[in-house]
């Protein structure tokens, strides 16, 4: 039997396993010791390294490691950040220029590439080698010619930095003491102002998800912000991560306001709505563990008020 046939059979078996587990996902059954052990045993023995899925943006290669939270969301829920994705789709139109900072394997990059079309452009920054390689493969899989992948970390300066590799592929970052760190690699760094020097305009949307280093990104893009009066920022707001990176959450908030983003909205995934917010409200949202959320929020930052979108 050829290797291709064996691979196809194993992939089919894995997909069948996922389809059987999917109705039970999120019900906490895996935390019951016998059931959890059986699930992990079957997952390890049936799993292939990766599969191709149909997502909003087209086809996407995803890893199948049960440690990969992003992949699990797609495998078991057929969705990732469902409400933020909906908002993103409303703002990215034909001809839009999007900068995806912390692109991971390309979920938002691919979505932006599809929505912005041939007249649009997407710059996808991802420093971690394995994530970057899969990002490039996903771009090529969909034949998107409007994406520029950049194997660099966006910070406030050009240079090099130590990136700490996490067993969770979406948690690589600059925090050496974060739970799950398993290695270290040196990566090139760049600021957006340096990267786009002389071509700061037009940039319409910037997405920032850099595991607590958001203030460094913001500090290095002030020229880009000043040259684009209607620019919008989607950003993660993780108080603990910001604090550990030496950026008190209040400081990040204040610099967003000082940079011209007078109107900040909470992207409430649980309630599926966009809410005008302030610093105290966002901190309360991040501290609310009653529904098992991660202690972070996603924000939409704009210079002019929006009609709140549902």
ABEGO torsion letter per residue (X at the ends): XBAAAAAAAAAAAAAAAAAAAAAABGAGAAABAAAAAAAAAAAAAABBABBBBBBAAEBBBBBABAABAAAAAAAAAGBBGAAAAAAAAAABBBGBBBBBBGAEAGAAAAAAAAAAEAABBBBBBBABAAAAAAAAAAAAAAGBAABBBBBBBBBABBEBBBBBBBABAAABBABAABBGBABBBBBBBBBAAAAABGAAOBBABBBBBAGGAAAAAAAAAAAAAAABAABBBBBBBBAAAAAAAGBBAAAAAAAAAAAGBABBBBBBAAAGBBBBBBAAAAAAAAABAAAGBBBBBBBBBBABBBBBBX
